[in-house]
Amino acid sequence: MSEILAPLTTDFLTWLAAEPRDYADVMEAWRTSCPRLTVWEDAIDAGLITRTHSAGRATRIELTARGRSLLQQHNRPPATGEKPIGA
Protein backbone atom coordinates (compact mmCIF):
# COMPACT_ATOMS: atom_id res chain seq x y z
CA MET A 1 0.00 0.00 0.00
CA SER A 2 1.31 3.42 -0.93
CA GLU A 3 2.40 5.62 1.97
CA ILE A 4 0.32 8.41 0.49
CA LEU A 5 -2.83 6.27 0.28
CA ALA A 6 -2.36 4.45 3.62
CA PRO A 7 -4.34 7.00 5.70
CA LEU A 8 -7.19 7.00 3.18
CA THR A 9 -7.19 3.21 3.06
CA THR A 10 -7.41 2.97 6.85
CA ASP A 11 -10.27 5.51 6.75
CA PHE A 12 -12.04 3.27 4.23
CA LEU A 13 -11.49 0.16 6.35
CA THR A 14 -12.63 1.98 9.50
CA TRP A 15 -15.84 3.06 7.75
CA LEU A 16 -16.42 -0.46 6.44
CA ALA A 17 -15.70 -2.06 9.84
CA ALA A 18 -18.65 -0.23 11.40
CA GLU A 19 -21.04 -2.56 9.54
CA PRO A 20 -21.08 -4.72 6.43
CA ARG A 21 -22.11 -2.58 3.50
CA ASP A 22 -23.85 -3.30 0.22
CA TYR A 23 -21.62 -3.01 -2.85
CA ALA A 24 -23.76 -0.14 -4.19
CA ASP A 25 -23.31 1.85 -0.95
CA VAL A 26 -19.55 1.33 -1.02
CA MET A 27 -19.33 2.44 -4.63
CA GLU A 28 -21.48 5.49 -3.96
CA ALA A 29 -19.30 6.59 -1.06
CA TRP A 30 -15.82 5.58 -2.30
CA ARG A 31 -15.84 5.46 -6.11
CA THR A 32 -13.51 7.88 -7.83
CA SER A 33 -12.48 8.57 -11.39
CA CYS A 34 -9.03 9.73 -10.29
CA PRO A 35 -6.42 7.14 -11.30
CA ARG A 36 -4.24 8.18 -8.36
CA LEU A 37 -6.89 7.44 -5.72
CA THR A 38 -7.16 3.68 -5.90
CA VAL A 39 -8.41 2.94 -2.40
CA TRP A 40 -11.02 0.39 -3.50
CA GLU A 41 -8.67 -1.42 -5.88
CA ASP A 42 -5.78 -1.38 -3.39
CA ALA A 43 -7.97 -2.84 -0.64
CA ILE A 44 -9.15 -5.66 -2.93
CA ASP A 45 -5.63 -6.37 -4.23
CA ALA A 46 -4.17 -6.43 -0.71
CA GLY A 47 -6.83 -8.85 0.52
CA LEU A 48 -8.22 -6.32 3.03
CA ILE A 49 -11.85 -6.60 1.90
CA THR A 50 -14.00 -9.25 0.28
CA ARG A 51 -17.26 -9.46 -1.64
CA THR A 52 -19.84 -11.79 -0.11
CA HIS A 53 -22.63 -13.16 -2.29
CA SER A 54 -25.84 -14.59 -0.80
CA ALA A 55 -28.91 -15.73 -2.71
CA GLY A 56 -31.60 -13.06 -2.74
CA ARG A 57 -29.39 -10.36 -1.18
CA ALA A 58 -27.23 -7.58 -2.53
CA THR A 59 -23.50 -8.24 -2.70
CA ARG A 60 -21.93 -7.24 0.61
CA ILE A 61 -18.46 -5.83 1.16
CA GLU A 62 -16.75 -6.86 4.39
CA LEU A 63 -13.35 -6.73 5.98
CA THR A 64 -11.18 -9.81 5.82
CA ALA A 65 -9.11 -10.97 8.79
CA ARG A 66 -6.18 -9.15 7.19
CA GLY A 67 -8.22 -5.93 6.97
CA ARG A 68 -9.24 -6.17 10.64
CA SER A 69 -5.61 -6.83 11.58
CA LEU A 70 -4.49 -3.71 9.71
CA LEU A 71 -7.02 -1.60 11.62
CA GLN A 72 -5.82 -3.04 14.92
CA GLN A 73 -2.23 -2.22 13.97
CA HIS A 74 -3.29 1.38 13.39
CA ASN A 75 -5.43 1.45 16.57
CA ARG A 76 -8.51 2.42 14.58
CA PRO A 77 -11.92 1.54 16.02
CA PRO A 78 -14.86 1.12 13.63
CA ALA A 79 -16.55 4.33 12.49
CA THR A 80 -20.09 5.10 13.54
CA GLY A 81 -21.54 4.62 10.06
CA GLU A 82 -21.21 8.14 8.69
CA LYS A 83 -20.12 8.66 5.11
CA PRO A 84 -16.51 9.72 4.54
CA ILE A 85 -15.70 13.42 4.32
CA GLY A 86 -16.10 14.69 0.78
CA ALA A 87 -18.26 11.78 -0.33
C-alpha positions, 0 to 999 in steps of 0.5 A, spaced: 500 500 500 502 506 498 504 511 503 500 516 500 494 512 500 495 508 507 491 513 511 485 514 506 485 506 506 485 505 513 479 511 513 475 506 508 477 500 512 474 503 518 468 506 515 467 499 512 468 495 519 462 499 522 457 494 519 457 490 512 455 494 507 452 493 500 456 493 494 452 499 491 453 503 498 460 502 497 461 504 490 457 510 492 461 513 497 468 511 495 468 510 487 472 515 484 475 517 477 481 519 479 487 514 477 491 516 483 486 514 488 485 507 488 483 505 495 477 500 492 482 497 488 488 497 493 484 494 498 481 488 494 488 487 491 491 487 498 486 482 501 483 487 506 476 486 503 471 481 500 465 481 496 460 476 499 454 473 495 448 470 498 442 468 494 436 473 494 441 479 497 445 484 494 452 483 494 456 485 501 463 488 502 466 486 508 473 486 511 477 480 511 481 478 517 487 481 514 483 488 513 481 487 521 488 486 523 491 492 519 485 496 523 488 493 529 495 495 527 493 502 526 489 502 533 482 504 529 476 503 532 470 502 527 466 508 524 459 510 527 456 509 520 457 516 517 459 517 510 466 519 509 468 526 508 467 529 501 463 523 499 
